[in-house]
Amino acid sequence: MPEPVVRCEVDTCTHWLPGNVCAANNIDILYEEEGKMAQSPEQTECKTFYNRRGVTSYLGSMDNVNWLGMVEEPLMTGRQTTPTVTCTVESCRFWREGDLCDADEIKVSGQGANECQDTNCGTYEEERS
């Protein structure tokens, strides 16, 4: 299963690049409140969010940068970098066993966020039985 394209509008994250590109190597989508099943996008969060606060914030998030994707994909082909996605939100219709996401595209929202809890997976749709 190919990784979903990540479109991120969280411009306060160190991984955000102009064009709503996510430069992280991996993103983690989690329940906002541990132990409580998500029922809406507002009850999810991008745990990979790292607030951009000067040079030291970039240094703290450098271990999760998609260096190869940033060089090869956007600069050489004009395409989006594609982080791997780990999602533990089992109540989402796109969740698959192994904490995989079956969506073609993930939209991470939370423009102006200050912490993970200010972000959401805008692609979340509750699984209907």
Rosetta blueprint (number, residue, H / E / L):
1 M L
2 P L
3 E L
4 P L
5 V E
6 V E
7 R E
8 C E
9 E L
10 V L
11 D L
12 T L
13 C E
14 T L
15 H L
16 W E
17 L E
18 P L
19 G L
20 N L
21 V E
22 C E
23 A L
24 A E
25 N L
26 N E
27 I E
28 D E
29 I E
30 L E
31 Y E
32 E L
33 E L
34 E L
35 G L
36 K L
37 M L
38 A L
39 Q L
40 S L
41 P H
42 E H
43 Q H
44 T E
45 E E
46 C E
47 K L
48 T L
49 F L
50 Y L
51 N E
52 R L
53 R L
54 G L
55 V H
56 T H
57 S H
58 Y H
59 L H
60 G H
61 S H
62 M H
63 D H
64 N H
65 V E
66 N L
67 W H
68 L H
69 G H
70 M H
71 V H
72 E H
73 E H
74 P H
75 L H
76 M H
77 T H
78 G L
79 R L
80 Q L
81 T L
82 T L
83 P L
84 T E
85 V E
86 T E
87 C E
88 T L
89 V L
90 E L
91 S L
92 C E
93 R L
94 F L
95 W E
96 R E
97 E L
98 G L
99 D L
100 L E
101 C E
102 D L
103 A L
104 D L
105 E E
106 I E
107 K E
108 V E
109 S E
110 G L
111 Q L
112 G L
113 A L
114 N L
115 E L
116 C H
117 Q H
118 D H
119 T L
120 N E
121 C E
122 G L
123 T L
124 Y L
125 E L
126 E E
127 E L
128 R L
129 S L
